[in-house]
């Protein structure tokens, strides 16, 4: 969805301006399949109840969990609350080097 890309671009540009272009291109190049809304929403609501977080954050994390992927976040507070669930990493601790071809 274009709204998701706009939100991601906004956060990357604000939180990681020197890496924003590279990170955005990596995400766009993945050409992710869309996740089932019902499955995603169920997991997002579970994360909300368990960790007292917003749906906005939890829904991205839910997709990562359901796809056995990793959600990259610049949100230290969300990361601290939910990191024990796995499938999440701070952008500031992440390196794209292994993914270059």
PLY file of the C-alpha trace (Angstrom):
ply
format ascii 1.0
element vertex 101
property float x
property float y
property float z
element edge 100
property int vertex1
property int vertex2
end_header
0.00 0.00 0.00
1.23 3.49 -0.81
0.25 4.79 2.65
2.58 2.26 4.28
5.48 3.34 2.05
4.81 6.98 2.85
4.84 6.27 6.59
8.01 4.21 6.33
9.71 6.86 4.20
8.76 9.55 6.68
10.21 7.68 9.66
13.36 6.64 7.81
13.94 10.20 6.66
13.53 11.58 10.16
15.33 8.90 12.16
18.02 7.66 9.76
18.51 10.39 7.15
21.90 9.11 5.97
20.53 5.59 5.36
16.95 6.48 4.39
17.35 6.12 0.63
19.23 2.83 0.87
16.82 1.33 3.42
13.76 2.43 1.45
15.16 0.93 -1.75
15.82 -2.37 0.03
12.24 -2.44 1.25
10.78 -1.56 -2.16
12.96 -4.18 -3.88
11.57 -6.94 -1.67
8.17 -6.68 -3.40
6.38 -8.16 -0.40
3.15 -10.10 -0.84
0.27 -8.62 1.10
-0.61 -10.39 4.31
-4.16 -11.54 5.09
-5.95 -8.74 6.93
-7.66 -11.11 9.38
-4.41 -12.86 10.34
-2.51 -9.59 10.62
-5.18 -7.85 12.66
-5.54 -10.79 15.07
-1.81 -10.80 15.79
-1.73 -6.99 16.08
-4.55 -7.00 18.64
-2.73 -9.74 20.57
0.43 -7.58 20.68
-1.63 -4.57 21.76
-3.17 -6.47 24.68
0.07 -8.11 25.77
2.38 -5.08 25.56
0.01 -2.07 25.74
1.17 -0.69 22.38
-0.65 1.04 19.53
-2.27 -0.77 16.63
-0.23 1.39 14.27
3.04 -0.12 15.56
1.70 -3.60 16.29
0.32 -4.19 12.80
3.77 -3.89 11.20
5.23 -6.18 13.86
2.39 -8.65 13.27
3.29 -8.94 9.59
6.93 -9.63 10.51
5.90 -12.31 13.00
3.42 -13.96 10.62
6.01 -13.99 7.82
8.91 -15.10 10.06
10.61 -11.82 9.20
12.07 -8.91 11.12
10.44 -5.55 11.70
12.95 -2.71 11.61
12.03 0.11 13.95
13.47 3.41 15.10
11.10 3.38 18.09
13.20 2.51 21.17
10.16 2.39 23.44
8.24 -0.05 21.24
11.37 -2.17 20.83
11.95 -2.40 24.60
8.33 -3.36 25.24
8.10 -6.05 22.55
11.61 -7.35 21.85
11.07 -10.56 23.83
8.54 -11.55 21.17
11.30 -11.51 18.56
11.02 -10.56 14.90
12.10 -6.97 15.64
15.35 -5.00 15.42
16.34 -1.40 15.95
17.39 0.36 12.76
20.32 1.89 14.65
21.67 -1.63 15.34
20.98 -3.04 11.87
23.44 -3.28 9.01
22.41 -3.74 5.40
25.88 -4.95 4.39
25.03 -8.69 4.36
22.12 -8.04 1.99
24.06 -6.31 -0.79
24.63 -8.23 -4.00
0 1
1 2
2 3
3 4
4 5
5 6
6 7
7 8
8 9
9 10
10 11
11 12
12 13
13 14
14 15
15 16
16 17
17 18
18 19
19 20
20 21
21 22
22 23
23 24
24 25
25 26
26 27
27 28
28 29
29 30
30 31
31 32
32 33
33 34
34 35
35 36
36 37
37 38
38 39
39 40
40 41
41 42
42 43
43 44
44 45
45 46
46 47
47 48
48 49
49 50
50 51
51 52
52 53
53 54
54 55
55 56
56 57
57 58
58 59
59 60
60 61
61 62
62 63
63 64
64 65
65 66
66 67
67 68
68 69
69 70
70 71
71 72
72 73
73 74
74 75
75 76
76 77
77 78
78 79
79 80
80 81
81 82
82 83
83 84
84 85
85 86
86 87
87 88
88 89
89 90
90 91
91 92
92 93
93 94
94 95
95 96
96 97
97 98
98 99
99 100
